[in-house]
Amino acid sequence: MARTPRETEEPKPYPYEMLRDFGNQVAEKYGLVFTLPDDLRDIYLKFGIDLARGNGDGTWRLPVPARFVIDRQGIIRAAEADPDYTRRPEPARTVEALEKLRLA
């Protein structure tokens, strides 16, 4: 499976675990994957972005932008997902949720 340079970089050390979902396998299990429509595929290709090649599986699928903060007991403490990629979860809210866990 081909990976983008961003995916193949070694992750920076964090004081918490972070999921790297190669192939959208986990996102698929939670229904957080969508297939790019044909008109957007053409636009991506005009910009030199071959998502099917980058995905390594021939698909034009992307994950829904989402963040989940899960504590050590497996309880979801914060969750945000929106299929509109222009409305990303605010990073400060994620940091706030992590801080609450750290102080608990």
OpenMM code with the backbone's topology and positions (N, CA, C; nanometers):
from openmm import Vec3, app, unit

residues = "MET ALA ARG THR PRO ARG GLU THR GLU GLU PRO LYS PRO TYR PRO TYR GLU MET LEU ARG ASP PHE GLY ASN GLN VAL ALA GLU LYS TYR GLY LEU VAL PHE THR LEU PRO ASP ASP LEU ARG ASP ILE TYR LEU LYS PHE GLY ILE ASP LEU ALA ARG GLY ASN GLY ASP GLY THR TRP ARG LEU PRO VAL PRO ALA ARG PHE VAL ILE ASP ARG GLN GLY ILE ILE ARG ALA ALA GLU ALA ASP PRO ASP TYR THR ARG ARG PRO GLU PRO ALA ARG THR VAL GLU ALA LEU GLU LYS LEU ARG LEU ALA".split()
positions = [
    Vec3(0.0843, -0.1175, 0.0000),
    Vec3(0.0000, 0.0000, 0.0000),
    Vec3(0.0893, 0.1245, 0.0000),
    Vec3(0.0637, 0.2142, -0.0926),
    Vec3(0.1393, 0.3399, -0.0981),
    Vec3(0.0917, 0.4335, 0.0114),
    Vec3(0.1840, 0.5080, 0.0653),
    Vec3(0.1491, 0.6037, 0.1699),
    Vec3(0.1989, 0.7415, 0.1275),
    Vec3(0.1298, 0.8424, 0.1739),
    Vec3(0.1741, 0.9783, 0.1459),
    Vec3(0.2930, 1.0095, 0.2355),
    Vec3(0.3761, 1.1093, 0.1989),
    Vec3(0.4890, 1.1442, 0.2857),
    Vec3(0.4460, 1.1760, 0.4279),
    Vec3(0.3320, 1.2417, 0.4428),
    Vec3(0.2817, 1.2771, 0.5761),
    Vec3(0.2556, 1.1517, 0.6597),
    Vec3(0.2058, 1.0455, 0.5946),
    Vec3(0.1747, 0.9222, 0.6655),
    Vec3(0.2993, 0.8412, 0.7001),
    Vec3(0.4055, 0.8564, 0.6215),
    Vec3(0.5238, 0.7751, 0.6440),
    Vec3(0.6220, 0.8386, 0.7412),
    Vec3(0.6032, 0.9656, 0.7720),
    Vec3(0.6894, 1.0304, 0.8708),
    Vec3(0.6693, 0.9669, 1.0068),
    Vec3(0.7761, 0.9572, 1.0815),
    Vec3(0.7631, 0.9080, 1.2180),
    Vec3(0.6866, 1.0121, 1.2997),
    Vec3(0.5892, 0.9672, 1.3775),
    Vec3(0.5125, 1.0636, 1.4570),
    Vec3(0.5996, 1.1283, 1.5639),
    Vec3(0.5645, 1.2505, 1.5955),
    Vec3(0.6330, 1.3214, 1.7036),
    Vec3(0.5925, 1.2574, 1.8364),
    Vec3(0.6801, 1.2580, 1.9341),
    Vec3(0.6429, 1.1973, 2.0626),
    Vec3(0.5364, 1.2817, 2.1341),
    Vec3(0.4303, 1.2159, 2.1742),
    Vec3(0.3228, 1.2810, 2.2484),
    Vec3(0.3079, 1.2090, 2.3819),
    Vec3(0.2589, 1.2776, 2.4839),
    Vec3(0.2392, 1.2112, 2.6123),
    Vec3(0.1091, 1.1295, 2.6154),
    Vec3(0.0523, 1.1024, 2.5001),
    Vec3(-0.0702, 1.0251, 2.4882),
    Vec3(-0.0639, 0.9465, 2.3582),
    Vec3(-0.1496, 0.8465, 2.3458),
    Vec3(-0.1536, 0.7670, 2.2240),
    Vec3(-0.2374, 0.8377, 2.1184),
    Vec3(-0.1953, 0.8249, 1.9923),
    Vec3(-0.2702, 0.8832, 1.8829),
    Vec3(-0.2856, 0.7774, 1.7740),
    Vec3(-0.4065, 0.7608, 1.7259),
    Vec3(-0.4340, 0.6636, 1.6211),
    Vec3(-0.3900, 0.7178, 1.4858),
    Vec3(-0.3169, 0.6380, 1.4115),
    Vec3(-0.2849, 0.6679, 1.2717),
    Vec3(-0.3599, 0.5638, 1.1900),
    Vec3(-0.4632, 0.6054, 1.1221),
    Vec3(-0.5569, 0.5142, 1.0568),
    Vec3(-0.5245, 0.4961, 0.9087),
    Vec3(-0.4196, 0.4185, 0.8809),
    Vec3(-0.3841, 0.3905, 0.7421),
    Vec3(-0.4974, 0.3144, 0.6743),
    Vec3(-0.5343, 0.3581, 0.5549),
    Vec3(-0.6391, 0.2913, 0.4796),
    Vec3(-0.7790, 0.3148, 0.5314),
    Vec3(-0.7956, 0.4077, 0.6247),
    Vec3(-0.9279, 0.4416, 0.6789),
    Vec3(-0.9995, 0.3216, 0.7394),
    Vec3(-0.9240, 0.2234, 0.7878),
    Vec3(-0.9854, 0.1012, 0.8382),
    Vec3(-1.0700, 0.1243, 0.9629),
    Vec3(-1.0208, 0.2028, 1.0558),
    Vec3(-1.0973, 0.2298, 1.1785),
    Vec3(-1.2137, 0.3237, 1.1476),
    Vec3(-1.1871, 0.4282, 1.0694),
    Vec3(-1.2944, 0.5219, 1.0329),
    Vec3(-1.4086, 0.4486, 0.9640),
    Vec3(-1.3771, 0.3518, 0.8820),
    Vec3(-1.4798, 0.2731, 0.8133),
    Vec3(-1.5692, 0.2005, 0.9135),
    Vec3(-1.5101, 0.1454, 1.0178),
    Vec3(-1.5879, 0.0717, 1.1185),
    Vec3(-1.6876, 0.1616, 1.1906),
    Vec3(-1.6579, 0.2907, 1.1977),
    Vec3(-1.7453, 0.3849, 1.2667),
    Vec3(-1.8306, 0.4676, 1.1699),
    Vec3(-1.8292, 0.4301, 1.0431),
    Vec3(-1.9103, 0.5015, 0.9453),
    Vec3(-1.8625, 0.6424, 0.9184),
    Vec3(-1.7320, 0.6651, 0.9314),
    Vec3(-1.6750, 0.7990, 0.9144),
    Vec3(-1.5894, 0.8096, 0.7888),
    Vec3(-1.6340, 0.7444, 0.6810),
    Vec3(-1.5615, 0.7492, 0.5542),
    Vec3(-1.6613, 0.7830, 0.4438),
    Vec3(-1.6174, 0.8639, 0.3481),
    Vec3(-1.7033, 0.8948, 0.2341),
    Vec3(-1.6214, 0.8862, 0.1064),
    Vec3(-1.6896, 0.8656, -0.0034),
    Vec3(-1.6252, 0.8585, -0.1348),
    Vec3(-1.6419, 0.9923, -0.2045),
    Vec3(-1.5320, 1.0440, -0.2554),
    Vec3(-1.5331, 1.1726, -0.3243),
    Vec3(-1.6178, 1.1636, -0.4513),
    Vec3(-1.7073, 1.2581, -0.4772),
    Vec3(-1.7870, 1.2566, -0.6003),
    Vec3(-1.6983, 1.2821, -0.7229),
    Vec3(-1.7465, 1.2385, -0.8383),
    Vec3(-1.6689, 1.2488, -0.9625),
    Vec3(-1.6216, 1.3906, -0.9928),
    Vec3(-1.7074, 1.4924, -0.9701),
    Vec3(-1.6671, 1.6290, -1.0025),
    Vec3(-1.5484, 1.6738, -0.9163),
    Vec3(-1.5444, 1.6304, -0.7914),
    Vec3(-1.4319, 1.6660, -0.7052),
    Vec3(-1.3070, 1.5860, -0.7406),
    Vec3(-1.3249, 1.4644, -0.7884),
    Vec3(-1.2095, 1.3849, -0.8332),
    Vec3(-1.1362, 1.4597, -0.9442),
    Vec3(-1.2124, 1.5137, -1.0384),
    Vec3(-1.1520, 1.5880, -1.1494),
    Vec3(-1.0728, 1.7082, -1.0991),
    Vec3(-1.1282, 1.7783, -1.0015),
    Vec3(-1.0591, 1.8951, -0.9449),
    Vec3(-0.9310, 1.8505, -0.8749),
    Vec3(-0.9383, 1.7455, -0.7952),
    Vec3(-0.8186, 1.6935, -0.7272),
    Vec3(-0.7106, 1.6595, -0.8299),
    Vec3(-0.7500, 1.5891, -0.9357),
    Vec3(-0.6530, 1.5487, -1.0384),
    Vec3(-0.5907, 1.6692, -1.1082),
    Vec3(-0.6684, 1.7759, -1.1290),
    Vec3(-0.6131, 1.8976, -1.1898),
    Vec3(-0.5052, 1.9591, -1.1027),
    Vec3(-0.5151, 1.9386, -0.9710),
    Vec3(-0.4133, 1.9885, -0.8783),
    Vec3(-0.3029, 1.8859, -0.8543),
    Vec3(-0.3067, 1.7762, -0.9282),
    Vec3(-0.2037, 1.6745, -0.9146),
    Vec3(-0.2219, 1.5829, -0.7954),
    Vec3(-0.3429, 1.5791, -0.7401),
    Vec3(-0.3698, 1.4939, -0.6242),
    Vec3(-0.4439, 1.3693, -0.6719),
    Vec3(-0.3737, 1.2579, -0.6727),
    Vec3(-0.4337, 1.1305, -0.7113),
    Vec3(-0.4633, 1.0524, -0.5840),
    Vec3(-0.5792, 1.0773, -0.5284),
    Vec3(-0.6171, 1.0179, -0.4014),
    Vec3(-0.6206, 0.8658, -0.4099),
    Vec3(-0.6651, 0.8119, -0.5215),
    Vec3(-0.6707, 0.6664, -0.5379),
    Vec3(-0.5305, 0.6066, -0.5262),
    Vec3(-0.4330, 0.6718, -0.5845),
    Vec3(-0.2945, 0.6255, -0.5741),
    Vec3(-0.2411, 0.6456, -0.4325),
    Vec3(-0.2711, 0.7626, -0.3752),
    Vec3(-0.2256, 0.7915, -0.2395),
    Vec3(-0.2849, 0.6981, -0.1365),
    Vec3(-0.4105, 0.6603, -0.1565),
    Vec3(-0.4746, 0.5660, -0.0645),
    Vec3(-0.4138, 0.4266, -0.0771),
    Vec3(-0.3566, 0.3987, -0.1945),
    Vec3(-0.2927, 0.2694, -0.2153),
    Vec3(-0.3893, 0.1558, -0.2403),
    Vec3(-0.5167, 0.1870, -0.2493),
    Vec3(-0.6145, 0.0806, -0.2720),
    Vec3(-0.7094, 0.1137, -0.3873),
    Vec3(-0.6767, 0.2190, -0.4625),
    Vec3(-0.7579, 0.2552, -0.5782),
    Vec3(-0.8868, 0.3282, -0.5451),
    Vec3(-0.9115, 0.3584, -0.4184),
    Vec3(-1.0366, 0.4232, -0.3807),
    Vec3(-1.0188, 0.5745, -0.3705),
    Vec3(-1.1287, 0.6417, -0.3873),
    Vec3(-1.1343, 0.7874, -0.3712),
    Vec3(-1.2093, 0.8179, -0.2427),
    Vec3(-1.1669, 0.7548, -0.1354),
    Vec3(-1.2338, 0.7691, -0.0065),
    Vec3(-1.1504, 0.8550, 0.0876),
    Vec3(-1.2215, 0.9314, 0.1690),
    Vec3(-1.1583, 1.0151, 0.2709),
    Vec3(-1.2315, 0.9960, 0.4027),
    Vec3(-1.1612, 1.0158, 0.5139),
    Vec3(-1.2309, 1.0095, 0.6432),
    Vec3(-1.3033, 1.1406, 0.6712),
    Vec3(-1.4119, 1.1322, 0.7436),
    Vec3(-1.4798, 1.2512, 0.7932),
    Vec3(-1.3889, 1.3113, 0.9009),
    Vec3(-1.3613, 1.4414, 0.8941),
    Vec3(-1.2787, 1.5022, 0.9995),
    Vec3(-1.3437, 1.4802, 1.1366),
    Vec3(-1.2692, 1.4183, 1.2259),
    Vec3(-1.3240, 1.3856, 1.3576),
    Vec3(-1.2119, 1.3775, 1.4605),
    Vec3(-1.2490, 1.4020, 1.5843),
    Vec3(-1.1567, 1.3840, 1.6974),
    Vec3(-1.2339, 1.3181, 1.8095),
    Vec3(-1.1677, 1.2211, 1.8718),
    Vec3(-1.2239, 1.1527, 1.9876),
    Vec3(-1.1175, 1.1513, 2.0956),
    Vec3(-1.1551, 1.1878, 2.2156),
    Vec3(-1.0659, 1.1775, 2.3308),
    Vec3(-1.1230, 1.0648, 2.4161),
    Vec3(-1.0418, 0.9598, 2.4338),
    Vec3(-1.0860, 0.8402, 2.5043),
    Vec3(-0.9945, 0.8190, 2.6242),
    Vec3(-1.0543, 0.8001, 2.7417),
    Vec3(-0.9711, 0.7832, 2.8616),
    Vec3(-0.9162, 0.6405, 2.8702),
    Vec3(-0.8375, 0.6148, 2.9711),
    Vec3(-0.7706, 0.4850, 2.9856),
    Vec3(-0.8686, 0.3703, 3.0101),
    Vec3(-0.9899, 0.4017, 3.0526),
    Vec3(-1.0915, 0.2984, 3.0732),
    Vec3(-1.1735, 0.2744, 2.9459),
    Vec3(-1.1415, 0.3463, 2.8393),
    Vec3(-1.2123, 0.3293, 2.7131),
    Vec3(-1.3382, 0.4125, 2.7008),
    Vec3(-1.3564, 0.5089, 2.7897),
    Vec3(-1.4748, 0.5955, 2.7861),
    Vec3(-1.4452, 0.7166, 2.6992),
    Vec3(-1.5338, 0.7438, 2.6045),
    Vec3(-1.5182, 0.8606, 2.5174),
    Vec3(-1.5524, 0.9849, 2.5976),
    Vec3(-1.4566, 1.0737, 2.6150),
    Vec3(-1.4753, 1.1957, 2.6946),
    Vec3(-1.5042, 1.3181, 2.6090),
    Vec3(-1.4692, 1.3117, 2.4814),
    Vec3(-1.4985, 1.4213, 2.3889),
    Vec3(-1.5071, 1.3619, 2.2488),
    Vec3(-1.6045, 1.4078, 2.1721),
    Vec3(-1.6215, 1.3577, 2.0356),
    Vec3(-1.6745, 1.4694, 1.9471),
    Vec3(-1.6136, 1.4837, 1.8330),
    Vec3(-1.6599, 1.5809, 1.7338),
    Vec3(-1.6366, 1.5218, 1.5960),
    Vec3(-1.7369, 1.5290, 1.5095),
    Vec3(-1.7245, 1.4838, 1.3714),
    Vec3(-1.8205, 1.5652, 1.2865),
    Vec3(-1.7741, 1.6047, 1.1687),
    Vec3(-1.8585, 1.6821, 1.0780),
    Vec3(-1.8175, 1.6482, 0.9353),
    Vec3(-1.9112, 1.6008, 0.8534),
    Vec3(-1.8763, 1.5657, 0.7157),
    Vec3(-1.8323, 1.6851, 0.6310),
    Vec3(-1.8613, 1.8060, 0.6746),
    Vec3(-1.8164, 1.9253, 0.6035),
    Vec3(-1.6718, 1.9537, 0.6456),
    Vec3(-1.5773, 1.9203, 0.5562),
    Vec3(-1.4352, 1.9322, 0.5912),
    Vec3(-1.3925, 2.0749, 0.6232),
    Vec3(-1.4744, 2.1735, 0.5880),
    Vec3(-1.4369, 2.3127, 0.6172),
    Vec3(-1.4664, 2.3486, 0.7629),
    Vec3(-1.5407, 2.2627, 0.8316),
    Vec3(-1.5725, 2.2867, 0.9730),
    Vec3(-1.4995, 2.1833, 1.0568),
    Vec3(-1.3735, 2.2086, 1.0810),
    Vec3(-1.2894, 2.1156, 1.1572),
    Vec3(-1.3079, 2.1383, 1.3067),
    Vec3(-1.2917, 2.0312, 1.3849),
    Vec3(-1.2973, 2.0495, 1.5297),
    Vec3(-1.1887, 2.1475, 1.5751),
    Vec3(-1.2223, 2.2342, 1.6662),
    Vec3(-1.1295, 2.3342, 1.7176),
    Vec3(-1.0212, 2.2654, 1.8010),
    Vec3(-0.8936, 2.2786, 1.7647),
    Vec3(-0.7859, 2.2134, 1.8406),
    Vec3(-0.7864, 2.2496, 1.9888),
    Vec3(-0.8198, 2.3719, 2.0217),
    Vec3(-0.8192, 2.4135, 2.1625),
    Vec3(-0.9175, 2.3310, 2.2444),
    Vec3(-1.0285, 2.2905, 2.1850),
    Vec3(-1.1260, 2.2083, 2.2570),
    Vec3(-1.0703, 2.0691, 2.2853),
    Vec3(-0.9911, 2.0179, 2.1915),
    Vec3(-0.9280, 1.8876, 2.2126),
    Vec3(-0.8246, 1.8966, 2.3239),
    Vec3(-0.7440, 2.0017, 2.3213),
    Vec3(-0.6431, 2.0218, 2.4257),
    Vec3(-0.7119, 2.0345, 2.5610),
    Vec3(-0.8216, 2.1073, 2.5650),
    Vec3(-0.8969, 2.1252, 2.6904),
    Vec3(-0.9448, 1.9893, 2.7442),
    Vec3(-0.9954, 1.9042, 2.6558),
    Vec3(-1.0413, 1.7718, 2.6980),
    Vec3(-0.9251, 1.6875, 2.7498),
    Vec3(-0.8105, 1.6987, 2.6843),
    Vec3(-0.6921, 1.6247, 2.7292),
    Vec3(-0.6439, 1.6746, 2.8648),
    Vec3(-0.6488, 1.8047, 2.8828),
    Vec3(-0.6068, 1.8629, 3.0109),
    Vec3(-0.6971, 1.8143, 3.1243),
    Vec3(-0.8258, 1.8066, 3.0990),
    Vec3(-0.9192, 1.7583, 3.2014),
    Vec3(-0.8847, 1.6151, 3.2419),
    Vec3(-0.8470, 1.5331, 3.1430),
    Vec3(-0.8088, 1.3949, 3.1744),
    Vec3(-0.6802, 1.3908, 3.2561),
    Vec3(-0.5884, 1.4778, 3.2217),
    Vec3(-0.4590, 1.4815, 3.2912),
    Vec3(-0.4784, 1.5194, 3.4375),
    Vec3(-0.5726, 1.6089, 3.4630),
    Vec3(-0.5950, 1.6571, 3.5987),
    Vec3(-0.6855, 1.5635, 3.6802),
    Vec3(-0.7524, 1.4721, 3.6124),
    Vec3(-0.8461, 1.3809, 3.6818),
    Vec3(-0.7720, 1.2728, 3.7599),
] * unit.nanometer
topology = app.Topology()
chain = topology.addChain("A")
for resn in residues:
    res = topology.addResidue(resn, chain)
    for name in ("N", "CA", "C"):
        topology.addAtom(name, app.Element.getBySymbol(name[0]), res)
